[in-house]
């Protein structure tokens, strides 16, 4: 896990995205690449529906796109320079950064381009203005085939020292645990939790612990109470109480439609986490 993609867009959480991403980069001694992003073109615009019915489409103006791309590049490069991170051609391999040249890319491109990286770093999504956008996170989760690190609103003081794995026995969570192994290998403490009456049929926490132990990882297991039946709330509460600075969880074991209608652990965690979350689908 040496290649890290950091999609850039000016919003209120961008400093947390950069700082959390840099913590990941330092932990992995990796290459961090920034790229400027923008929302997908509205389908109604592409179908020649009147502009007034679409809302703000300023991002379609070529000059606006150029300015936004340049602003994102300056922000990324200024941050990296201030943190003493070199470009890849100025020193030995290890922690370094680069920038993807070219115009703004839409959310869908994040998912496609992310396939060439080990992990993508994004901010906690929200429907509020001037926040990271849910479609960017969904594109990365569903299209890249790679894990996504969600940065919380406030960057953590430490990263990856105490890792909590929310184990629901699903294929998605099993894949996420496998993808997280480079970070698990560096953790001081790993806690695998499950919840009462939550998850799908599959291996128990003890069986997962056995496999992780075989990889040289000391693991604790806990069953967390879930009195209100809200798995996302229970997971975040347990993570906070355990001093977690990285939560590992599979994304969207239930369909997005079902989560939209009935709610779900993934949706709640994406909207409310205050710790970094590593997810994959």
C-alpha positions as CSV (number, residue, x, y, z in Angstrom):
1,X,0.0,0.0,0.0
2,X,2.4,2.6,-1.3
3,X,0.3,4.7,-3.8
4,X,-2.2,7.1,-2.4
5,X,-4.8,9.2,-4.4
6,X,-6.0,12.4,-2.8
7,X,-8.8,14.0,-4.9
8,X,-8.8,17.8,-4.2
9,X,-11.7,20.2,-4.0
10,X,-12.0,23.3,-1.8
11,X,-14.4,22.6,1.1
12,X,-14.4,23.0,4.8
13,X,-12.8,19.6,5.5
14,X,-10.0,19.8,3.0
15,X,-7.3,20.5,5.7
16,X,-8.4,17.4,7.6
17,X,-8.3,15.4,4.4
18,X,-4.7,16.6,3.7
19,X,-3.5,16.0,7.3
20,X,-5.1,12.6,7.6
21,X,-3.8,11.6,4.2
22,X,-0.3,12.7,5.2
23,X,-0.5,10.6,8.3
24,X,-1.4,7.6,6.1
25,X,1.5,8.6,3.7
26,X,4.0,8.7,6.6
27,X,2.8,5.4,8.0
28,X,3.2,3.7,4.7
29,X,6.2,5.7,3.4
30,X,4.2,6.2,0.2
31,X,3.6,8.4,-2.8
32,X,0.7,10.8,-2.6
33,X,-0.9,12.1,-5.8
34,X,-3.4,15.0,-5.8
35,X,-6.0,15.7,-8.5
36,X,-8.6,18.3,-9.0
37,X,-12.2,17.2,-9.0
38,X,-15.7,18.5,-9.7
39,X,-19.3,17.2,-9.7
40,X,-20.5,15.0,-12.5
41,X,-22.3,16.8,-15.3
42,X,-26.0,16.8,-14.5
43,X,-27.8,14.5,-16.9
44,X,-30.5,17.1,-17.3
45,X,-27.9,19.5,-18.7
46,X,-26.6,16.9,-21.0
47,X,-30.2,16.4,-22.3
48,X,-30.6,20.2,-23.0
49,X,-33.1,20.9,-20.2
50,X,-33.2,24.6,-19.4
51,X,-30.3,25.8,-17.3
52,X,-32.5,27.5,-14.8
53,X,-33.9,24.2,-13.7
54,X,-30.5,22.8,-12.8
55,X,-29.2,25.1,-10.2
56,X,-25.5,26.2,-9.9
57,X,-23.7,25.0,-13.0
58,X,-20.8,27.4,-12.8
59,X,-18.4,24.4,-12.7
60,X,-19.2,23.9,-16.4
61,X,-17.7,27.2,-17.4
62,X,-14.2,26.6,-18.8
63,X,-12.6,29.6,-17.0
64,X,-14.2,28.6,-13.7
65,X,-12.9,25.0,-14.2
66,X,-9.4,26.4,-14.9
67,X,-9.4,28.5,-11.7
68,X,-10.7,25.7,-9.5
69,X,-8.1,23.3,-10.9
70,X,-5.3,25.8,-10.3
71,X,-6.6,26.6,-6.8
72,X,-6.7,22.9,-5.9
73,X,-3.2,22.4,-7.2
74,X,-1.8,25.3,-5.2
75,X,-3.5,24.2,-2.0
76,X,-2.1,20.6,-2.4
77,X,1.4,21.6,-3.3
78,X,1.6,24.4,-0.7
79,X,0.5,22.0,2.0
80,X,3.0,19.3,1.0
81,X,5.9,21.8,0.8
82,X,5.0,23.2,4.2
83,X,5.2,19.7,5.6
84,X,8.6,19.0,4.1
85,X,7.3,16.3,1.7
86,X,9.5,16.1,-1.4
87,X,8.6,15.5,-5.0
88,X,9.5,12.0,-6.3
89,X,12.4,13.4,-8.5
90,X,14.1,15.2,-5.6
91,X,15.2,12.4,-3.4
92,X,15.2,8.6,-2.7
93,X,12.0,6.6,-2.9
94,X,9.7,7.0,0.1
95,X,7.2,9.6,1.2
96,X,6.7,12.0,-1.7
97,X,4.0,13.8,-3.7
98,X,2.9,14.6,-7.2
99,X,0.1,16.2,-9.0
100,X,-2.0,14.9,-11.9
101,X,-1.9,17.5,-14.6
102,X,-4.9,18.3,-16.7
103,X,-8.3,19.8,-16.3
104,X,-10.9,19.1,-13.5
105,X,-12.1,15.6,-13.5
106,X,-15.6,14.5,-12.5
107,X,-16.6,12.2,-9.6
108,X,-16.9,9.2,-11.9
109,X,-13.3,9.6,-13.0
110,X,-12.2,9.3,-9.3
111,X,-13.5,5.7,-9.2
112,X,-11.9,4.8,-12.5
113,X,-8.5,6.5,-11.8
114,X,-8.5,5.1,-8.3
115,X,-8.0,1.6,-9.7
116,X,-4.4,2.5,-10.4
117,X,-3.8,3.4,-6.7
118,X,-3.6,1.4,-3.5
119,X,-6.1,3.7,-1.6
120,X,-8.0,6.9,-2.0
121,X,-8.4,9.5,0.7
122,X,-11.6,11.6,1.0
123,X,-13.4,13.7,3.5
124,X,-16.5,12.7,5.5
125,X,-19.4,13.2,3.0
126,X,-22.4,15.4,3.6
127,X,-25.2,16.9,1.6
128,X,-24.4,20.3,3.1
129,X,-22.9,23.0,0.8
130,X,-19.1,23.3,0.9
131,X,-18.5,19.8,2.2
132,X,-17.1,16.6,0.6
133,X,-19.8,15.2,-1.6
134,X,-21.4,11.7,-1.3
135,X,-21.1,11.0,-5.0
136,X,-17.3,11.2,-4.8
137,X,-17.2,8.7,-2.0
138,X,-19.6,6.4,-3.7
139,X,-17.6,6.5,-7.0
140,X,-14.4,5.6,-5.1
141,X,-16.1,2.8,-3.1
142,X,-18.0,1.2,-5.9
143,X,-15.8,1.7,-9.0
144,X,-12.1,1.7,-7.9
145,X,-12.0,-1.8,-6.4
146,X,-9.7,-0.3,-3.8
147,X,-10.2,0.8,-0.2
148,X,-11.1,4.4,0.7
149,X,-9.9,6.2,3.8
150,X,-12.5,8.6,5.2
151,X,-11.0,11.6,7.0
152,X,-13.1,13.0,9.9
153,X,-13.9,16.7,10.3
154,X,-11.0,17.1,12.8
155,X,-7.8,15.3,12.0
156,X,-6.7,12.7,14.6
157,X,-3.7,13.2,16.9
158,X,-2.5,9.7,16.1
159,X,-3.3,7.3,13.2
160,X,-3.5,3.5,13.1
161,X,-2.1,2.8,16.6
162,X,-5.4,1.4,17.9
163,X,-7.4,-0.3,15.1
164,X,-11.0,-1.4,15.6
165,X,-12.4,-3.9,13.1
166,X,-16.2,-3.9,12.9
167,X,-16.8,-7.6,12.0
168,X,-20.1,-8.5,10.5
169,X,-18.8,-11.6,8.8
170,X,-19.6,-10.3,5.3
171,X,-17.7,-10.6,2.1
172,X,-17.2,-6.8,2.0
173,X,-15.7,-6.7,5.5
174,X,-13.4,-9.7,4.8
175,X,-12.1,-7.9,1.7
176,X,-11.6,-4.7,3.7
177,X,-9.6,-6.5,6.4
178,X,-7.4,-8.1,3.8
179,X,-6.8,-4.7,2.1
180,X,-6.0,-3.2,5.5
181,X,-3.2,-5.7,6.4
182,X,-0.3,-3.2,5.8
183,X,-1.9,-0.9,8.4
184,X,-2.8,-3.7,10.7
185,X,0.8,-4.8,10.7
186,X,1.9,-1.4,12.1
187,X,-0.9,-1.2,14.8
188,X,-0.1,-1.4,18.5
189,X,-3.5,-2.7,19.3
190,X,-6.2,-4.5,17.2
191,X,-9.7,-5.0,18.5
192,X,-12.2,-7.1,16.5
193,X,-15.8,-6.3,17.6
194,X,-19.1,-7.7,16.7
195,X,-22.6,-6.7,17.8
196,X,-25.5,-8.6,19.2
197,X,-28.0,-9.5,16.5
198,X,-26.0,-7.9,13.6
199,X,-24.4,-9.1,10.5
200,X,-24.6,-12.1,8.2
201,X,-23.7,-15.8,8.4
202,X,-19.9,-16.3,8.4
203,X,-16.8,-16.8,10.4
204,X,-16.8,-15.7,14.1
205,X,-14.6,-13.1,15.7
206,X,-12.6,-16.0,17.2
207,X,-12.0,-17.5,13.7
208,X,-10.9,-14.1,12.4
209,X,-8.6,-13.6,15.3
210,X,-7.0,-17.1,14.6
211,X,-6.2,-16.0,11.0
212,X,-4.8,-12.6,12.1
213,X,-2.7,-14.3,14.8
214,X,-1.2,-16.5,12.1
215,X,-0.1,-13.3,10.4
216,X,1.7,-12.3,13.6
217,X,-1.0,-9.9,14.8
218,X,-2.1,-9.8,18.4
219,X,-5.8,-9.4,18.5
220,X,-8.5,-8.7,21.1
221,X,-12.1,-9.6,20.5
222,X,-15.2,-7.9,22.0
223,X,-19.0,-8.3,21.7
224,X,-20.5,-4.9,21.8
225,X,-24.1,-4.3,23.1
226,X,-26.5,-2.8,20.6
227,X,-29.6,-2.1,22.8
228,X,-31.2,0.3,20.3
229,X,-30.6,-1.8,17.2
230,X,-28.6,0.9,15.5
231,X,-25.3,-0.8,14.5
232,X,-23.6,2.4,13.2
233,X,-24.2,4.2,16.5
234,X,-23.0,1.3,18.5
235,X,-19.9,0.8,16.4
236,X,-18.9,4.5,16.7
237,X,-19.6,4.6,20.4
238,X,-17.4,1.5,21.0
239,X,-14.6,2.8,18.8
240,X,-14.5,6.1,20.8
241,X,-14.5,4.2,24.1
242,X,-11.6,2.1,23.0
243,X,-9.4,5.0,21.9
244,X,-9.7,3.9,18.3
245,X,-7.7,6.0,15.7
246,X,-8.6,3.9,12.7
247,X,-11.9,2.0,12.2
248,X,-12.0,-0.8,9.6
249,X,-15.4,-1.8,8.1
250,X,-16.8,-3.2,4.9
251,X,-19.0,-0.8,3.0
252,X,-22.6,-1.4,2.1
253,X,-23.2,-5.0,3.0
254,X,-26.9,-4.0,2.4
255,X,-27.8,-2.3,-0.9
256,X,-27.5,1.5,-1.1
257,X,-31.3,1.6,-1.8
258,X,-32.1,-0.4,1.3
259,X,-29.7,1.8,3.4
260,X,-31.3,4.9,1.9
261,X,-34.8,3.8,2.9
262,X,-34.2,2.0,6.2
263,X,-30.8,3.3,7.3
264,X,-27.7,1.2,7.8
265,X,-24.4,1.0,9.6
266,X,-22.3,2.2,6.6
267,X,-24.5,5.3,5.9
268,X,-24.5,6.3,9.6
269,X,-20.7,5.9,10.0
270,X,-20.0,7.8,6.8
271,X,-22.2,10.7,8.0
272,X,-21.1,10.8,11.6
273,X,-17.6,9.4,12.2
274,X,-15.1,11.4,14.2
275,X,-12.3,8.9,13.6
276,X,-10.6,7.9,10.3
277,X,-12.5,5.0,8.6
278,X,-11.0,2.5,6.1
279,X,-13.8,1.1,4.0
280,X,-14.1,-1.1,0.9
281,X,-16.9,-2.7,-1.0
